Amino acid sequence: MELMKDPVTISTGVTYDRKNIEKWFHTYKKATCPATMQLVDNPTTTPNHTLNRLILSWLNTSQSNHDRRRPPPPLPPSSKHEELAALLAAVNDSTPFKVSSLRKLRSVVENGDHAIKEDFKKSGGVEALVSIMVQILSDDSGFTMFRACEEALGVLNQIPFSDEDDEKILQLLMNPNCMKSMAAVLQRGGAEARFCAVSIFQKIAKADYQWYYVAEDQGVDFFKSLLEISSDEISTAASSCALQLFVEMLEASKKSRLKAVEAGAVCTLVELLPDSIRPKRCERIMQLIKLLCECAEGRAAFAEHGLGISAVGKKMLSVSSGATKIGVKILWLVSSYHSTERVLEEMLVCGAVKKLVALLHIGGRSTTKERVFRKDC
């Protein structure tokens, strides 16, 4: 079926395209209406202006939508295209210069603009890096190959990607072998490489929520490595990044919380809390403890730790309003679902009950005060 180019109406009230109906009357010598087969005494046609305007309006709208759906023209090769191509060829070659070529590649990408980074992606750069990274999973890989994997992560960390434009890249990075290789760097890599791995995990998590379900399939060692980086007092950037990734993982997946408890997360976080002075870091650690206490295993681990209640209680009313709210929620969870005599005694001894009573005397109404009231009752 084709659109009418010149709609006209005949005496029966039916509309046809002028070319077709005139051929019907004058070429085929018909004297009837094609649709109704009524006799047509006068083959005169009348232009149907209303239908013509509707057709033109639809054509304009359809063309506009087509233009919007049309992908933008491909970007021209960047100023570093030839250098990128040469370096990618070098890193794909099994030569002793693989590591140095990866360093040069990182320098080009790191100092390049958006066009160079996009050129890198379109030239198969991510595929080349992932191919290098997964080689460390083979039995015969040695120190040089592991160093190449670390350098490849350094390059990859310079590349931005999103769920809308880079679905293929995300699927590549969430491949089980790629995940295992990055997890291996988390466990055995140098400080910078481990930071790059955590940073890449965070980028994937922001771009694709399904990453959490891929991550939860990793072994307990994966969570132990994240905890180790979170405890790093030298590299605050890596520690902060690992804590944030941990929060996002535990918020998204209950299975991850159980694995974190198994990895000793409650003990590690409780011991980190007393020395956490900066409000943001303190809140993140307390948020992690709260998430772990939302499962029975986490509450049991927290209650069994000799410093848990004391560490949380000391941060209430002394760091920030956010830390106080999280602290009340932690104590509420533990005292509501794990209310042993030891837990209640520790809350009294460490001054947590005193702070809870002080919160009741603060003006206004809030969910925090309601939890305090229910606990006291």
BALOBA-1460 file (C-alpha; in Angstrom, 3 decimals):
// residues 377
<rec num="1" residu="m" x="0.000" y="0.000" z="0.000"/>
<rec num="2" residu="e" x="1.305" y="3.410" z="-1.038"/>
<rec num="3" residu="l" x="0.541" y="6.906" z="0.232"/>
<rec num="4" residu="m" x="-1.728" y="8.988" z="-2.015"/>
<rec num="5" residu="k" x="0.135" y="11.780" z="-3.757"/>
<rec num="6" residu="d" x="-2.951" y="13.624" z="-5.032"/>
<rec num="7" residu="p" x="-6.124" y="12.425" z="-3.232"/>
<rec num="8" residu="v" x="-9.408" y="13.070" z="-5.041"/>
<rec num="9" residu="t" x="-13.022" y="12.129" z="-4.278"/>
<rec num="10" residu="i" x="-15.551" y="10.804" z="-6.832"/>
<rec num="11" residu="s" x="-19.359" y="11.057" z="-6.766"/>
<rec num="12" residu="t" x="-19.765" y="7.959" z="-4.528"/>
<rec num="13" residu="g" x="-17.834" y="9.730" z="-1.723"/>
<rec num="14" residu="v" x="-14.794" y="7.431" z="-1.889"/>
<rec num="15" residu="t" x="-11.316" y="8.947" z="-2.176"/>
<rec num="16" residu="y" x="-8.584" y="7.644" z="-4.498"/>
<rec num="17" residu="d" x="-5.232" y="8.794" z="-5.765"/>
<rec num="18" residu="r" x="-5.875" y="10.890" z="-8.905"/>
<rec num="19" residu="k" x="-3.500" y="8.888" z="-11.116"/>
<rec num="20" residu="n" x="-5.122" y="5.551" z="-10.224"/>
<rec num="21" residu="i" x="-8.759" y="6.576" z="-10.532"/>
<rec num="22" residu="e" x="-8.226" y="8.378" z="-13.853"/>
<rec num="23" residu="k" x="-6.527" y="5.253" z="-15.211"/>
<rec num="24" residu="w" x="-9.564" y="3.253" z="-14.004"/>
<rec num="25" residu="f" x="-12.016" y="5.534" z="-15.825"/>
<rec num="26" residu="h" x="-10.156" y="6.551" z="-18.959"/>
<rec num="27" residu="t" x="-7.688" y="3.738" z="-19.695"/>
<rec num="28" residu="y" x="-9.736" y="0.733" z="-18.562"/>
<rec num="29" residu="k" x="-13.049" y="2.395" z="-19.603"/>
<rec num="30" residu="k" x="-14.742" y="1.472" z="-16.310"/>
<rec num="31" residu="a" x="-17.959" y="3.215" z="-15.205"/>
<rec num="32" residu="t" x="-18.159" y="1.960" z="-11.641"/>
<rec num="33" residu="c" x="-16.629" y="2.849" z="-8.256"/>
<rec num="34" residu="p" x="-13.766" y="0.359" z="-7.575"/>
<rec num="35" residu="a" x="-14.634" y="0.101" z="-3.871"/>
<rec num="36" residu="t" x="-18.469" y="-0.017" z="-3.935"/>
<rec num="37" residu="m" x="-19.057" y="-1.107" z="-7.568"/>
<rec num="38" residu="q" x="-21.769" y="1.560" z="-7.802"/>
<rec num="39" residu="l" x="-22.452" y="2.991" z="-11.247"/>
<rec num="40" residu="v" x="-20.686" y="6.324" z="-11.796"/>
<rec num="41" residu="d" x="-22.496" y="8.492" z="-14.373"/>
<rec num="42" residu="n" x="-20.062" y="11.411" z="-14.149"/>
<rec num="43" residu="p" x="-16.307" y="10.589" z="-13.714"/>
<rec num="44" residu="t" x="-15.543" y="14.080" z="-12.392"/>
<rec num="45" residu="t" x="-13.095" y="14.181" z="-9.438"/>
<rec num="46" residu="t" x="-12.866" y="16.671" z="-6.570"/>
<rec num="47" residu="p" x="-9.542" y="17.333" z="-4.720"/>
<rec num="48" residu="n" x="-9.643" y="16.139" z="-1.074"/>
<rec num="49" residu="h" x="-7.692" y="18.980" z="0.562"/>
<rec num="50" residu="t" x="-8.279" y="17.756" z="4.144"/>
<rec num="51" residu="l" x="-6.759" y="14.335" z="3.482"/>
<rec num="52" residu="n" x="-3.911" y="15.934" z="1.544"/>
<rec num="53" residu="r" x="-3.003" y="18.152" z="4.551"/>
<rec num="54" residu="l" x="-3.088" y="15.141" z="6.887"/>
<rec num="55" residu="i" x="-0.769" y="13.188" z="4.592"/>
<rec num="56" residu="l" x="1.700" y="16.092" z="4.363"/>
<rec num="57" residu="s" x="1.627" y="16.569" z="8.143"/>
<rec num="58" residu="w" x="2.305" y="12.860" z="8.728"/>
<rec num="59" residu="l" x="5.179" y="12.902" z="6.239"/>
<rec num="60" residu="n" x="6.803" y="15.892" z="7.991"/>
<rec num="61" residu="t" x="6.485" y="14.246" z="11.435"/>
<rec num="62" residu="s" x="7.795" y="10.921" z="10.160"/>
<rec num="63" residu="q" x="10.810" y="12.581" z="8.550"/>
<rec num="64" residu="s" x="11.540" y="14.512" z="11.746"/>
<rec num="65" residu="n" x="11.435" y="11.315" z="13.845"/>
<rec num="66" residu="h" x="13.656" y="9.540" z="11.337"/>
<rec num="67" residu="d" x="16.208" y="12.340" z="11.550"/>
<rec num="68" residu="r" x="16.214" y="12.095" z="15.348"/>
<rec num="69" residu="r" x="16.711" y="8.338" z="15.241"/>
<rec num="70" residu="r" x="19.491" y="8.575" z="12.703"/>
<rec num="71" residu="p" x="22.849" y="7.980" z="14.428"/>
<rec num="72" residu="p" x="25.350" y="10.820" z="14.326"/>
<rec num="73" residu="p" x="27.986" y="10.593" z="11.617"/>
<rec num="74" residu="p" x="31.116" y="8.701" z="12.661"/>
<rec num="75" residu="l" x="33.923" y="10.784" z="14.111"/>
<rec num="76" residu="p" x="36.937" y="11.241" z="11.835"/>
<rec num="77" residu="p" x="40.195" y="9.580" z="12.916"/>
<rec num="78" residu="s" x="41.915" y="11.503" z="15.698"/>
<rec num="79" residu="s" x="45.280" y="13.239" z="15.398"/>
<rec num="80" residu="k" x="46.872" y="10.255" z="17.161"/>
<rec num="81" residu="h" x="45.176" y="7.567" z="15.068"/>
<rec num="82" residu="e" x="48.348" y="6.240" z="13.419"/>
<rec num="83" residu="e" x="50.240" y="6.198" z="16.709"/>
<rec num="84" residu="l" x="47.362" y="4.388" z="18.419"/>
<rec num="85" residu="a" x="47.256" y="1.808" z="15.629"/>
<rec num="86" residu="a" x="51.012" y="1.204" z="15.852"/>
<rec num="87" residu="l" x="50.939" y="0.828" z="19.645"/>
<rec num="88" residu="l" x="47.944" y="-1.516" z="19.552"/>
<rec num="89" residu="a" x="49.776" y="-3.651" z="17.002"/>
<rec num="90" residu="a" x="52.812" y="-3.709" z="19.311"/>
<rec num="91" residu="v" x="50.858" y="-4.757" z="22.411"/>
<rec num="92" residu="n" x="49.121" y="-7.522" z="20.453"/>
<rec num="93" residu="d" x="52.489" y="-8.880" z="19.432"/>
<rec num="94" residu="s" x="54.099" y="-11.295" z="21.911"/>
<rec num="95" residu="t" x="57.348" y="-9.392" z="22.261"/>
<rec num="96" residu="p" x="59.344" y="-8.422" z="25.345"/>
<rec num="97" residu="f" x="58.335" y="-4.807" z="24.662"/>
<rec num="98" residu="k" x="54.653" y="-5.402" z="25.476"/>
<rec num="99" residu="v" x="54.849" y="-3.668" z="28.883"/>
<rec num="100" residu="s" x="56.708" y="-0.614" z="27.562"/>
<rec num="101" residu="s" x="54.273" y="-0.341" z="24.630"/>
<rec num="102" residu="l" x="51.367" y="-0.405" z="27.075"/>
<rec num="103" residu="r" x="52.976" y="2.413" z="29.061"/>
<rec num="104" residu="k" x="53.301" y="4.522" z="25.917"/>
<rec num="105" residu="l" x="49.700" y="3.692" z="25.018"/>
<rec num="106" residu="r" x="48.564" y="4.820" z="28.450"/>
<rec num="107" residu="s" x="50.421" y="8.110" z="28.058"/>
<rec num="108" residu="v" x="48.747" y="8.792" z="24.696"/>
<rec num="109" residu="v" x="45.252" y="7.988" z="26.000"/>
<rec num="110" residu="e" x="45.700" y="9.706" z="29.363"/>
<rec num="111" residu="n" x="46.890" y="12.956" z="27.790"/>
<rec num="112" residu="g" x="44.488" y="12.756" z="24.847"/>
<rec num="113" residu="d" x="41.160" y="14.474" z="24.420"/>
<rec num="114" residu="h" x="37.715" y="12.886" z="23.966"/>
<rec num="115" residu="a" x="38.322" y="12.262" z="20.260"/>
<rec num="116" residu="i" x="41.468" y="10.235" z="20.970"/>
<rec num="117" residu="k" x="39.690" y="8.121" z="23.607"/>
<rec num="118" residu="e" x="36.796" y="7.444" z="21.223"/>
<rec num="119" residu="d" x="39.274" y="6.615" z="18.453"/>
<rec num="120" residu="f" x="40.937" y="4.147" z="20.827"/>
<rec num="121" residu="k" x="37.608" y="2.394" z="21.465"/>
<rec num="122" residu="k" x="36.667" y="2.287" z="17.774"/>
<rec num="123" residu="s" x="40.111" y="0.908" z="16.884"/>
<rec num="124" residu="g" x="39.522" y="-2.186" z="19.035"/>
<rec num="125" residu="g" x="41.633" y="-0.926" z="21.924"/>
<rec num="126" residu="v" x="39.409" y="-2.319" z="24.684"/>
<rec num="127" residu="e" x="39.303" y="-5.747" z="23.007"/>
<rec num="128" residu="a" x="43.115" y="-5.739" z="22.809"/>
<rec num="129" residu="l" x="43.456" y="-4.841" z="26.506"/>
<rec num="130" residu="v" x="40.988" y="-7.508" z="27.648"/>
<rec num="131" residu="s" x="42.822" y="-10.079" z="25.526"/>
<rec num="132" residu="i" x="46.029" y="-9.230" z="27.419"/>
<rec num="133" residu="m" x="44.332" y="-9.253" z="30.819"/>
<rec num="134" residu="v" x="42.807" y="-12.724" z="30.517"/>
<rec num="135" residu="q" x="46.188" y="-14.249" z="29.632"/>
<rec num="136" residu="i" x="47.181" y="-14.175" z="33.313"/>
<rec num="137" residu="l" x="44.616" y="-16.945" z="33.926"/>
<rec num="138" residu="s" x="46.677" y="-19.461" z="31.944"/>
<rec num="139" residu="d" x="48.957" y="-21.794" z="33.865"/>
<rec num="140" residu="d" x="52.120" y="-20.736" z="32.031"/>
<rec num="141" residu="s" x="51.736" y="-16.978" z="32.602"/>
<rec num="142" residu="g" x="54.582" y="-15.399" z="34.510"/>
<rec num="143" residu="f" x="55.599" y="-12.116" z="36.093"/>
<rec num="144" residu="t" x="55.920" y="-10.264" z="32.778"/>
<rec num="145" residu="m" x="52.403" y="-11.207" z="31.753"/>
<rec num="146" residu="f" x="51.049" y="-10.090" z="35.120"/>
<rec num="147" residu="r" x="52.840" y="-6.739" z="34.727"/>
<rec num="148" residu="a" x="51.280" y="-6.417" z="31.267"/>
<rec num="149" residu="c" x="47.865" y="-7.034" z="32.808"/>
<rec num="150" residu="e" x="48.485" y="-4.298" z="35.387"/>
<rec num="151" residu="e" x="49.538" y="-1.847" z="32.665"/>
<rec num="152" residu="a" x="46.477" y="-2.804" z="30.576"/>
<rec num="153" residu="l" x="44.256" y="-1.958" z="33.553"/>
<rec num="154" residu="g" x="46.013" y="1.402" z="33.797"/>
<rec num="155" residu="v" x="45.122" y="2.161" z="30.175"/>
<rec num="156" residu="l" x="41.566" y="0.885" z="30.552"/>
<rec num="157" residu="n" x="40.993" y="3.108" z="33.579"/>
<rec num="158" residu="q" x="41.493" y="6.165" z="31.339"/>
<rec num="159" residu="i" x="38.612" y="5.174" z="29.047"/>
<rec num="160" residu="p" x="35.089" y="6.497" z="29.785"/>
<rec num="161" residu="f" x="32.113" y="4.316" z="28.893"/>
<rec num="162" residu="s" x="28.365" y="4.382" z="29.430"/>
<rec num="163" residu="d" x="25.441" y="1.949" z="29.236"/>
<rec num="164" residu="e" x="23.897" y="3.788" z="26.251"/>
<rec num="165" residu="d" x="26.848" y="3.846" z="23.858"/>
<rec num="166" residu="d" x="29.169" y="1.076" z="25.002"/>
<rec num="167" residu="e" x="27.023" y="-2.003" z="25.591"/>
<rec num="168" residu="k" x="29.483" y="-4.209" z="23.713"/>
<rec num="169" residu="i" x="32.400" y="-2.987" z="25.852"/>
<rec num="170" residu="l" x="30.435" y="-3.543" z="29.072"/>
<rec num="171" residu="q" x="29.590" y="-7.105" z="28.063"/>
<rec num="172" residu="l" x="33.270" y="-7.654" z="27.294"/>
<rec num="173" residu="l" x="34.349" y="-6.384" z="30.712"/>
<rec num="174" residu="m" x="31.679" y="-8.430" z="32.512"/>
<rec num="175" residu="n" x="32.886" y="-11.605" z="30.833"/>
<rec num="176" residu="p" x="33.723" y="-14.135" z="33.616"/>
<rec num="177" residu="n" x="37.375" y="-14.448" z="32.535"/>
<rec num="178" residu="c" x="37.840" y="-10.675" z="32.477"/>
<rec num="179" residu="m" x="36.243" y="-10.409" z="35.930"/>
<rec num="180" residu="k" x="38.550" y="-13.147" z="37.236"/>
<rec num="181" residu="s" x="41.642" y="-11.407" z="35.873"/>
<rec num="182" residu="m" x="40.679" y="-8.089" z="37.520"/>
<rec num="183" residu="a" x="39.908" y="-9.936" z="40.762"/>
<rec num="184" residu="a" x="43.375" y="-11.520" z="40.563"/>
<rec num="185" residu="v" x="44.936" y="-8.060" z="40.303"/>
<rec num="186" residu="l" x="42.901" y="-7.003" z="43.341"/>
<rec num="187" residu="q" x="44.489" y="-9.846" z="45.281"/>
<rec num="188" residu="r" x="48.073" y="-9.799" z="44.002"/>
<rec num="189" residu="g" x="48.636" y="-6.538" z="42.147"/>
<rec num="190" residu="g" x="50.524" y="-3.410" z="43.093"/>
<rec num="191" residu="a" x="48.835" y="-0.454" z="44.776"/>
<rec num="192" residu="e" x="48.184" y="1.510" z="41.569"/>
<rec num="193" residu="a" x="46.917" y="-1.521" z="39.660"/>
<rec num="194" residu="r" x="44.542" y="-2.420" z="42.478"/>
<rec num="195" residu="f" x="43.190" y="1.114" z="42.499"/>
<rec num="196" residu="c" x="42.635" y="0.914" z="38.729"/>
<rec num="197" residu="a" x="40.792" y="-2.391" z="39.138"/>
<rec num="198" residu="v" x="38.471" y="-0.952" z="41.805"/>
<rec num="199" residu="s" x="37.904" y="2.168" z="39.723"/>
<rec num="200" residu="i" x="36.977" y="0.082" z="36.658"/>
<rec num="201" residu="f" x="34.614" y="-2.039" z="38.739"/>
<rec num="202" residu="q" x="32.942" y="1.161" z="39.890"/>
<rec num="203" residu="k" x="32.566" y="2.452" z="36.324"/>
<rec num="204" residu="i" x="30.969" y="-0.827" z="35.245"/>
<rec num="205" residu="a" x="28.654" y="-0.771" z="38.262"/>
<rec num="206" residu="k" x="27.453" y="2.745" z="37.419"/>
<rec num="207" residu="a" x="26.857" y="1.854" z="33.784"/>
<rec num="208" residu="d" x="25.162" y="-1.534" z="34.239"/>
<rec num="209" residu="y" x="23.308" y="-2.644" z="37.381"/>
<rec num="210" residu="q" x="23.638" y="-6.299" z="36.342"/>
<rec num="211" residu="w" x="27.317" y="-6.087" z="37.237"/>
<rec num="212" residu="y" x="26.400" y="-6.629" z="40.912"/>
<rec num="213" residu="y" x="25.024" y="-10.062" z="40.082"/>
<rec num="214" residu="v" x="28.231" y="-10.888" z="38.208"/>
<rec num="215" residu="a" x="30.344" y="-9.623" z="41.130"/>
<rec num="216" residu="e" x="28.475" y="-11.636" z="43.729"/>
<rec num="217" residu="d" x="29.527" y="-14.818" z="41.921"/>
<rec num="218" residu="q" x="33.178" y="-14.071" z="42.722"/>
<rec num="219" residu="g" x="34.788" y="-15.968" z="45.579"/>
<rec num="220" residu="v" x="35.220" y="-14.754" z="49.145"/>
<rec num="221" residu="d" x="38.798" y="-13.720" z="48.266"/>
<rec num="222" residu="f" x="37.327" y="-10.977" z="46.067"/>
<rec num="223" residu="f" x="35.614" y="-9.443" z="49.100"/>
<rec num="224" residu="k" x="38.712" y="-9.913" z="51.253"/>
<rec num="225" residu="s" x="40.721" y="-7.962" z="48.687"/>
<rec num="226" residu="l" x="38.180" y="-5.124" z="48.677"/>
<rec num="227" residu="l" x="38.373" y="-5.012" z="52.478"/>
<rec num="228" residu="e" x="42.165" y="-4.884" z="52.344"/>
<rec num="229" residu="i" x="42.079" y="-1.920" z="49.968"/>
<rec num="230" residu="s" x="39.441" y="-0.234" z="52.135"/>
<rec num="231" residu="s" x="41.883" y="-0.479" z="55.042"/>
<rec num="232" residu="d" x="44.739" y="1.129" z="53.101"/>
<rec num="233" residu="e" x="45.863" y="4.159" z="55.120"/>
<rec num="234" residu="i" x="48.466" y="5.230" z="52.536"/>
<rec num="235" residu="s" x="46.320" y="5.451" z="49.400"/>
<rec num="236" residu="t" x="43.233" y="7.322" z="50.570"/>
<rec num="237" residu="a" x="41.858" y="7.557" z="47.009"/>
<rec num="238" residu="a" x="41.922" y="3.770" z="46.586"/>
<rec num="239" residu="s" x="40.460" y="3.248" z="50.059"/>
<rec num="240" residu="s" x="37.630" y="5.709" z="49.450"/>
<rec num="241" residu="c" x="36.855" y="4.166" z="46.057"/>
<rec num="242" residu="a" x="36.796" y="0.643" z="47.526"/>
<rec num="243" residu="l" x="34.479" y="1.685" z="50.367"/>
<rec num="244" residu="q" x="32.043" y="3.317" z="47.946"/>
<rec num="245" residu="l" x="32.071" y="0.259" z="45.685"/>
<rec num="246" residu="f" x="31.457" y="-1.940" z="48.728"/>
<rec num="247" residu="v" x="28.448" y="0.178" z="49.735"/>
<rec num="248" residu="e" x="26.949" y="-0.057" z="46.237"/>
<rec num="249" residu="m" x="27.502" y="-3.818" z="46.100"/>
<rec num="250" residu="l" x="25.924" y="-4.536" z="49.476"/>
<rec num="251" residu="e" x="22.968" y="-2.233" z="48.771"/>
<rec num="252" residu="a" x="22.246" y="-4.086" z="45.527"/>
<rec num="253" residu="s" x="22.683" y="-7.687" z="46.612"/>
<rec num="254" residu="k" x="21.858" y="-9.642" z="49.777"/>
<rec num="255" residu="k" x="24.062" y="-12.493" z="48.569"/>
<rec num="256" residu="s" x="27.009" y="-10.091" z="48.574"/>
<rec num="257" residu="r" x="26.314" y="-9.239" z="52.229"/>
<rec num="258" residu="l" x="26.587" y="-12.878" z="53.228"/>
<rec num="259" residu="k" x="29.868" y="-13.256" z="51.352"/>
<rec num="260" residu="a" x="31.184" y="-10.056" z="52.946"/>
<rec num="261" residu="v" x="30.344" y="-11.392" z="56.414"/>
<rec num="262" residu="e" x="32.118" y="-14.638" z="55.523"/>
<rec num="263" residu="a" x="35.151" y="-12.594" z="54.409"/>
<rec num="264" residu="g" x="35.340" y="-10.966" z="57.866"/>
<rec num="265" residu="a" x="33.922" y="-7.585" z="56.852"/>
<rec num="266" residu="v" x="32.258" y="-6.861" z="60.202"/>
<rec num="267" residu="c" x="35.484" y="-7.308" z="62.150"/>
<rec num="268" residu="t" x="37.529" y="-5.234" z="59.669"/>
<rec num="269" residu="l" x="35.028" y="-2.375" z="59.543"/>
<rec num="270" residu="v" x="34.573" y="-2.208" z="63.317"/>
<rec num="271" residu="e" x="38.348" y="-1.936" z="63.725"/>
<rec num="272" residu="l" x="38.542" y="0.790" z="61.058"/>
<rec num="273" residu="l" x="35.816" y="2.898" z="62.661"/>
<rec num="274" residu="p" x="37.613" y="4.345" z="65.742"/>
<rec num="275" residu="d" x="40.402" y="5.892" z="63.614"/>
<rec num="276" residu="s" x="38.021" y="7.280" z="60.970"/>
<rec num="277" residu="i" x="38.037" y="11.016" z="61.582"/>
<rec num="278" residu="r" x="36.690" y="12.388" z="58.306"/>
<rec num="279" residu="p" x="32.857" y="12.453" z="58.371"/>
<rec num="280" residu="k" x="32.394" y="11.028" z="54.862"/>
<rec num="281" residu="r" x="34.665" y="8.042" z="55.489"/>
<rec num="282" residu="c" x="33.111" y="7.444" z="58.898"/>
<rec num="283" residu="e" x="29.593" y="7.493" z="57.424"/>
<rec num="284" residu="r" x="30.557" y="5.029" z="54.685"/>
<rec num="285" residu="i" x="32.027" y="2.577" z="57.185"/>
<rec num="286" residu="m" x="28.952" y="2.856" z="59.409"/>
<rec num="287" residu="q" x="26.699" y="2.445" z="56.373"/>
<rec num="288" residu="l" x="28.500" y="-0.788" z="55.540"/>
<rec num="289" residu="i" x="28.097" y="-2.038" z="59.106"/>
<rec num="290" residu="k" x="24.383" y="-1.177" z="58.955"/>
<rec num="291" residu="l" x="23.939" y="-3.096" z="55.693"/>
<rec num="292" residu="l" x="25.696" y="-6.121" z="57.167"/>
<rec num="293" residu="c" x="23.546" y="-5.915" z="60.300"/>
<rec num="294" residu="e" x="20.432" y="-6.194" z="58.133"/>
<rec num="295" residu="c" x="21.147" y="-9.918" z="57.832"/>
<rec num="296" residu="a" x="21.190" y="-12.310" z="60.804"/>
<rec num="297" residu="e" x="24.795" y="-13.415" z="60.176"/>
<rec num="298" residu="g" x="25.989" y="-9.805" z="60.177"/>
<rec num="299" residu="r" x="24.162" y="-8.963" z="63.406"/>
<rec num="300" residu="a" x="25.634" y="-12.028" z="65.105"/>
<rec num="301" residu="a" x="29.174" y="-11.104" z="63.987"/>
<rec num="302" residu="f" x="28.679" y="-7.517" z="65.184"/>
<rec num="303" residu="a" x="27.281" y="-8.567" z="68.580"/>
<rec num="304" residu="e" x="30.141" y="-11.031" z="69.115"/>
<rec num="305" residu="h" x="32.785" y="-8.387" z="68.427"/>
<rec num="306" residu="g" x="33.922" y="-6.872" z="71.693"/>
<rec num="307" residu="l" x="34.304" y="-3.324" z="70.289"/>
<rec num="308" residu="g" x="31.347" y="-3.151" z="67.898"/>
<rec num="309" residu="i" x="28.741" y="-1.416" z="70.055"/>
<rec num="310" residu="s" x="31.339" y="0.810" z="71.696"/>
<rec num="311" residu="a" x="32.809" y="1.951" z="68.354"/>
<rec num="312" residu="v" x="29.396" y="2.823" z="66.915"/>
<rec num="313" residu="g" x="28.216" y="4.486" z="70.130"/>
<rec num="314" residu="k" x="31.243" y="6.802" z="70.272"/>
<rec num="315" residu="k" x="30.594" y="8.099" z="66.773"/>
<rec num="316" residu="m" x="27.003" y="9.073" z="67.566"/>
<rec num="317" residu="l" x="26.524" y="12.801" z="68.291"/>
<rec num="318" residu="s" x="30.211" y="13.414" z="67.638"/>
<rec num="319" residu="v" x="30.816" y="13.136" z="63.866"/>
<rec num="320" residu="s" x="27.757" y="14.219" z="61.881"/>
<rec num="321" residu="s" x="23.983" y="13.952" z="61.881"/>
<rec num="322" residu="g" x="24.286" y="11.316" z="59.148"/>
<rec num="323" residu="a" x="26.596" y="9.174" z="61.290"/>
<rec num="324" residu="t" x="24.228" y="9.539" z="64.243"/>
<rec num="325" residu="k" x="21.233" y="8.358" z="62.196"/>
<rec num="326" residu="i" x="23.151" y="5.342" z="60.899"/>
<rec num="327" residu="g" x="24.428" y="4.571" z="64.411"/>
<rec num="328" residu="v" x="20.900" y="4.549" z="65.830"/>
<rec num="329" residu="k" x="19.775" y="2.211" z="63.028"/>
<rec num="330" residu="i" x="22.670" y="-0.183" z="63.781"/>
<rec num="331" residu="l" x="21.874" y="-0.280" z="67.509"/>
<rec num="332" residu="w" x="18.172" y="-0.653" z="66.741"/>
<rec num="333" residu="l" x="18.829" y="-3.637" z="64.448"/>
<rec num="334" residu="v" x="21.124" y="-5.380" z="66.929"/>
<rec num="335" residu="s" x="19.005" y="-4.734" z="70.043"/>
<rec num="336" residu="s" x="15.758" y="-5.636" z="68.245"/>
<rec num="337" residu="y" x="16.858" y="-8.872" z="66.599"/>
<rec num="338" residu="h" x="19.808" y="-9.896" z="68.780"/>
<rec num="339" residu="s" x="18.818" y="-8.555" z="72.187"/>
<rec num="340" residu="t" x="20.999" y="-10.642" z="74.463"/>
<rec num="341" residu="e" x="21.903" y="-9.561" z="77.974"/>
<rec num="342" residu="r" x="25.478" y="-8.961" z="76.836"/>
<rec num="343" residu="v" x="24.386" y="-6.570" z="74.073"/>
<rec num="344" residu="l" x="22.228" y="-4.497" z="76.425"/>
<rec num="345" residu="e" x="24.990" y="-4.420" z="79.056"/>
<rec num="346" residu="e" x="27.555" y="-3.196" z="76.505"/>
<rec num="347" residu="m" x="25.185" y="-0.431" z="75.400"/>
<rec num="348" residu="l" x="24.946" y="0.762" z="79.002"/>
<rec num="349" residu="v" x="28.654" y="0.516" z="79.744"/>
<rec num="350" residu="c" x="29.902" y="2.310" z="76.615"/>
<rec num="351" residu="g" x="27.471" y="5.208" z="76.979"/>
<rec num="352" residu="a" x="25.303" y="4.348" z="73.977"/>
<rec num="353" residu="v" x="22.117" y="4.383" z="76.083"/>
<rec num="354" residu="k" x="23.040" y="7.804" z="77.463"/>
<rec num="355" residu="k" x="23.360" y="9.186" z="73.922"/>
<rec num="356" residu="l" x="20.071" y="7.609" z="72.901"/>
<rec num="357" residu="v" x="18.337" y="9.329" z="75.831"/>
<rec num="358" residu="a" x="19.981" y="12.621" z="74.816"/>
<rec num="359" residu="l" x="18.533" y="12.231" z="71.328"/>
<rec num="360" residu="l" x="15.043" y="11.969" z="72.810"/>
<rec num="361" residu="h" x="15.426" y="15.453" z="74.307"/>
<rec num="362" residu="i" x="16.333" y="17.067" z="70.977"/>
<rec num="363" residu="g" x="13.380" y="19.039" z="69.586"/>
<rec num="364" residu="g" x="11.382" y="17.898" z="66.582"/>
<rec num="365" residu="r" x="10.093" y="14.589" z="65.342"/>
<rec num="366" residu="s" x="12.104" y="12.137" z="63.231"/>
<rec num="367" residu="t" x="12.395" y="8.460" z="62.396"/>
<rec num="368" residu="t" x="15.663" y="8.398" z="64.332"/>
<rec num="369" residu="k" x="13.887" y="9.493" z="67.527"/>
<rec num="370" residu="e" x="11.121" y="6.975" z="66.887"/>
<rec num="371" residu="r" x="13.674" y="4.169" z="66.731"/>
<rec num="372" residu="v" x="15.263" y="5.404" z="69.958"/>
<rec num="373" residu="f" x="11.841" y="5.496" z="71.628"/>
<rec num="374" residu="r" x="10.968" y="1.966" z="70.497"/>
<rec num="375" residu="k" x="14.334" y="0.721" z="71.744"/>
<rec num="376" residu="d" x="13.871" y="2.313" z="75.165"/>
<rec num="377" residu="c" x="10.367" y="0.932" z="75.431"/>
